[in-house]
Amino acid sequence: MIDCFNQGLFWRGIMHDMSKFRPSEFIPYARYFNGSYPSEEECDRMRRFCVSHGRTKLQVDRDFNTAWLKHIHRNKHHWQYWILREDSGKIIALEMPHKYVGEMISDWNGAGKAISGKENTLEWYSENRSKIILHIETRHMVETCINYIE
């Protein structure tokens, strides 16, 4: 029997995604999700505004991508943390420890509730399965835990 959600997750629940409060993640996230920034083309027309404003949509997007990369490399419950890209370009999925698989599934469930107001982990996974790179054992555990049937 696979233990999908280890008991005693209280501390991990509190610490989950705490890195989002680091300035290197929080500030780019806040700008990305809550700001209105001019495009590069708009800056060409409004040079004075852009010089004083300091950010364009492209810069905010770049900063967000860097913050997201830091986030997934700081948090082992993201499947991207377990991807090894070799110099040859070959991509290898490493097996995730069970505690992080349970945390990842919980994260997906929480995100689904926050976005849609309902539990839609199975539906979301079905739609995104082909984009998620997982070790064969990790995929088996995920699919067992969420009752995914192909």
C-alpha positions as CSV (number, residue, x, y, z in Angstrom):
1,M,0.0,0.0,0.0
2,I,1.3,3.4,-0.9
3,D,1.2,6.0,1.8
4,C,0.2,9.1,-0.2
5,F,-0.1,11.6,2.6
6,N,2.2,11.0,5.5
7,Q,0.7,11.8,8.9
8,G,2.4,14.5,11.0
9,L,2.7,17.0,8.2
10,F,2.1,19.9,10.5
11,W,5.6,21.4,10.4
12,R,6.0,20.8,6.7
13,G,2.6,22.4,6.2
14,I,3.8,25.5,8.0
15,M,7.1,25.6,6.2
16,H,5.7,24.7,2.8
17,D,6.7,27.3,0.2
18,M,8.1,29.7,2.8
19,S,10.7,30.7,0.3
20,K,8.0,32.7,-1.4
21,F,8.5,35.3,1.3
22,R,12.1,35.8,0.4
23,P,12.6,39.1,-1.4
24,S,14.1,37.3,-4.4
25,E,10.8,35.6,-4.9
26,F,8.2,37.8,-3.2
27,I,9.0,41.0,-5.0
28,P,9.0,39.5,-8.6
29,Y,5.8,37.6,-7.8
30,A,4.1,40.7,-6.5
31,R,5.1,42.7,-9.6
32,Y,4.1,39.9,-11.9
33,F,0.7,39.2,-10.4
34,N,-0.3,42.7,-9.2
35,G,1.4,45.2,-11.4
36,S,0.6,46.9,-14.7
37,Y,3.7,47.5,-16.7
38,P,4.2,49.0,-20.2
39,S,5.4,46.9,-23.1
40,E,8.7,47.7,-24.8
41,E,6.7,49.3,-27.6
42,E,4.8,51.5,-25.2
43,C,8.1,52.6,-23.6
44,D,9.4,53.7,-26.9
45,R,6.4,56.1,-27.0
46,M,6.5,57.1,-23.3
47,R,10.2,57.3,-22.7
48,R,10.0,59.7,-19.7
49,F,7.4,57.4,-17.9
50,C,9.5,54.3,-18.5
51,V,12.7,55.9,-17.2
52,S,11.0,57.0,-14.0
53,H,8.9,53.8,-13.7
54,G,11.9,51.6,-14.0
55,R,10.2,48.4,-15.3
56,T,8.6,47.1,-18.4
57,K,6.4,44.0,-18.9
58,L,9.4,42.2,-20.4
59,Q,11.6,42.9,-17.4
60,V,8.9,41.9,-15.0
61,D,8.4,38.6,-16.9
62,R,12.1,37.9,-16.8
63,D,12.3,38.7,-13.1
64,F,9.3,36.4,-12.4
65,N,11.0,33.5,-14.4
66,T,14.1,33.9,-12.3
67,A,12.1,33.9,-9.1
68,W,10.2,30.8,-10.2
69,L,13.4,29.0,-11.0
70,K,14.7,29.8,-7.5
71,H,11.4,28.7,-6.0
72,I,11.4,25.2,-7.6
73,H,15.1,24.7,-6.8
74,R,14.4,25.6,-3.1
75,N,11.3,23.4,-2.7
76,K,11.7,19.7,-3.2
77,H,7.9,19.1,-3.6
78,H,8.1,20.5,-7.1
79,W,8.6,17.9,-9.7
80,Q,11.0,20.2,-11.6
81,Y,13.4,20.0,-8.7
82,W,14.0,16.3,-9.5
83,I,14.9,16.9,-13.2
84,L,18.5,16.4,-14.2
85,R,19.5,17.9,-17.5
86,E,22.8,16.5,-18.7
87,D,25.3,18.4,-20.8
88,S,24.3,16.2,-23.8
89,G,20.7,17.6,-23.5
90,K,19.4,14.3,-22.1
91,I,16.7,14.8,-19.4
92,I,16.6,12.3,-16.5
93,A,13.8,12.2,-14.0
94,L,15.0,11.3,-10.5
95,E,12.7,9.4,-8.1
96,M,11.1,11.7,-5.6
97,P,10.9,10.7,-1.9
98,H,7.4,9.8,-0.9
99,K,7.0,12.7,1.5
100,Y,7.6,15.2,-1.3
101,V,5.2,13.3,-3.6
102,G,2.4,13.7,-1.0
103,E,3.3,17.4,-0.6
104,M,3.3,17.9,-4.4
105,I,-0.2,16.4,-4.7
106,S,-1.4,18.5,-1.8
107,D,0.1,21.6,-3.5
108,W,-1.8,20.7,-6.7
109,N,-5.0,20.2,-4.8
110,G,-4.6,23.5,-2.9
111,A,-3.8,25.4,-6.1
112,G,-6.9,24.0,-7.8
113,K,-9.1,25.0,-4.9
114,A,-7.5,28.5,-4.9
115,I,-8.0,29.0,-8.6
116,S,-11.3,27.2,-9.3
117,G,-12.8,26.8,-5.9
118,K,-13.1,23.1,-6.2
119,E,-10.9,20.0,-5.9
120,N,-9.8,19.2,-9.4
121,T,-6.4,17.5,-9.0
122,L,-7.4,14.5,-11.1
123,E,-8.8,16.6,-13.9
124,W,-5.8,19.0,-13.8
125,Y,-3.3,16.1,-13.8
126,S,-5.1,14.4,-16.7
127,E,-4.8,17.6,-18.7
128,N,-1.2,18.2,-17.8
129,R,0.2,14.7,-17.5
130,S,2.1,14.8,-20.8
131,K,4.0,18.0,-19.6
132,I,5.0,16.6,-16.2
133,I,8.3,14.7,-16.3
134,L,8.4,12.1,-13.5
135,H,10.5,9.0,-12.7
136,I,8.4,5.9,-13.5
137,E,8.1,5.0,-9.7
138,T,7.1,8.6,-8.9
139,R,4.5,8.6,-11.6
140,H,3.1,5.3,-10.4
141,M,2.8,6.7,-6.8
142,V,1.2,10.0,-8.0
143,E,-1.3,8.1,-10.2
144,T,-2.1,5.6,-7.4
145,C,-2.7,8.4,-4.9
146,I,-5.0,10.4,-7.2
147,N,-6.8,7.4,-8.6
148,Y,-5.7,8.2,-12.1
149,I,-6.8,5.6,-14.7
150,E,-5.5,6.0,-18.3
